[in-house]
Amino acid sequence: MSEWEILTEAALQALVSGLLLGAMYGLMCFGLALIFGIMRVVNFAQGDFMMMGMFFALFIFSTITQPWLGSQLGPYLGHVDKWRIQRRIDVMSMKPRKLSAVLS
């Protein structure tokens, strides 16, 4: 491969990576704006749970090397983990002493 082909391939890969990263940031910002617009509360946990889903997808991709499986299971596992944490907080909120520790 010539030097020109290598540079073109690297430029295209950087362009696609930048577009995907920008789309991910856009989705995170849209989620934060939607939550803030409806509830008037800034909820940074939404971005944390999104990152957990992305880490699940990365782990699946690096372990099994199937990108389609990671892209399908990653968000699902992130949602299951969010549901598990939310349920634990809801159970703890029934006990007033523990609720103050969770919220602080």
C-alpha positions as CSV (number, residue, x, y, z in Angstrom):
1,M,0.0,0.0,0.0
2,S,1.3,3.4,-0.9
3,E,1.7,6.3,1.6
4,W,-1.3,8.1,0.0
5,E,-3.6,5.2,0.6
6,I,-2.5,4.8,4.2
7,L,-3.1,8.6,4.8
8,T,-6.5,8.4,3.1
9,E,-7.6,5.4,5.2
10,A,-6.4,7.0,8.4
11,A,-8.3,10.3,7.6
12,L,-11.5,8.4,6.8
13,Q,-11.2,6.4,10.0
14,A,-10.7,9.5,12.0
15,L,-13.7,11.1,10.3
16,V,-16.0,8.2,11.0
17,S,-14.7,7.9,14.6
18,G,-15.3,11.7,15.1
19,L,-18.8,11.4,13.7
20,L,-19.7,8.5,16.0
21,L,-18.2,10.2,19.0
22,G,-20.1,13.4,18.2
23,A,-23.4,11.4,17.8
24,M,-22.8,9.8,21.2
25,Y,-22.2,13.2,22.8
26,G,-25.3,14.5,21.1
27,L,-27.4,11.7,22.5
28,M,-26.1,12.3,26.0
29,C,-26.8,16.1,25.7
30,F,-30.3,15.4,24.3
31,G,-31.0,13.1,27.3
32,L,-29.8,15.7,29.8
33,A,-31.8,18.5,28.1
34,L,-34.9,16.3,28.0
35,I,-34.6,15.4,31.7
36,F,-33.8,19.0,32.7
37,G,-36.6,20.4,30.6
38,I,-39.3,18.1,32.1
39,M,-38.1,17.8,35.7
40,R,-36.0,20.9,36.1
41,V,-33.3,18.8,37.8
42,V,-29.9,18.2,36.3
43,N,-29.4,14.4,36.3
44,F,-25.8,13.4,35.6
45,A,-26.5,9.8,36.4
46,Q,-28.1,9.4,33.0
47,G,-24.7,9.9,31.4
48,D,-23.1,7.5,33.9
49,F,-25.6,4.7,33.0
50,M,-25.0,5.4,29.3
51,M,-21.2,4.9,29.9
52,M,-21.9,1.7,31.8
53,G,-23.8,0.4,28.8
54,M,-20.9,1.4,26.5
55,F,-18.4,-0.3,28.7
56,F,-20.5,-3.5,28.6
57,A,-20.6,-3.2,24.8
58,L,-16.8,-2.7,24.7
59,F,-16.2,-5.7,27.0
60,I,-18.4,-7.9,24.9
61,F,-16.7,-6.8,21.7
62,S,-13.2,-7.3,23.1
63,T,-14.1,-10.7,24.6
64,I,-16.2,-12.3,21.8
65,T,-15.0,-10.0,18.9
66,Q,-18.6,-9.7,17.5
67,P,-19.4,-6.0,17.1
68,W,-23.1,-6.6,16.4
69,L,-23.5,-8.7,19.6
70,G,-21.8,-6.0,21.6
71,S,-24.0,-3.3,20.1
72,Q,-27.1,-5.2,20.9
73,L,-26.3,-6.6,24.3
74,G,-24.4,-3.5,25.7
75,P,-27.4,-1.2,26.0
76,Y,-29.6,-4.0,27.3
77,L,-27.0,-4.9,30.1
78,G,-26.7,-1.2,30.9
79,H,-30.4,-0.9,31.3
80,V,-30.6,-4.0,33.5
81,D,-27.8,-2.6,35.7
82,K,-29.6,0.7,35.9
83,W,-32.8,-1.1,36.9
84,R,-31.0,-3.1,39.5
85,I,-29.4,0.1,41.1
86,Q,-32.7,2.0,40.9
87,R,-34.5,-0.9,42.6
88,R,-31.9,-1.0,45.4
89,I,-32.3,2.8,45.9
90,D,-36.1,2.4,46.0
91,V,-35.9,-0.3,48.6
92,M,-33.4,1.7,50.7
93,S,-35.7,4.8,50.5
94,M,-38.3,2.9,52.6
95,K,-35.8,3.1,55.5
96,P,-35.3,6.8,56.5
97,R,-31.8,6.4,58.0
98,K,-30.3,4.7,55.0
99,L,-32.0,7.2,52.6
100,S,-30.0,10.1,54.0
101,A,-26.8,8.1,53.4
102,V,-27.8,7.4,49.8
103,L,-28.7,11.0,49.0
104,S,-25.6,12.5,50.6
